[in-house]
Amino acid sequence: QVQLVESGGGSVQAGGSLRLSCAASGTIFSVNPMGWYRQAPGKQRELVARIGSGGSTNYADSVKDRFTISRDNAKNTLYLQMHSLNPEDTAVYYCNIATLGRYYWGQGTQVTVAS
């Protein structure tokens, strides 16, 4: 059993910053790939950033140089530092982990960016 709990969402003005956290519990290991996805109203869920078992990262083009994904394995926590937010970043952000032969998702945290 795996549980993911996101936090840190909220409302900010364009140009602002937020840091999302995802606390993981259950049968997880530091090698399990993890990622952040987001879903805006009326749109499909999309990848924002991922971090692999070796610490490699990849980002959606729309967030490169603005967002940073990281993980603290000692705390079983995944982070997403977001800078220079714009209204197009408004969405529900979900944490994801690949483990035990499947993907697990958190409940999501809302990020709203006002222009």
Protein Blocks (a to p, Z undefined) as FASTA:
>chain_A
ZZdddehiacddehiacddddddedjddfklccddddddehiacddfbdcdfkopacddf
klgokaccdddfklopacdddehiafklgccddddddeehiacddebjaddddZZ
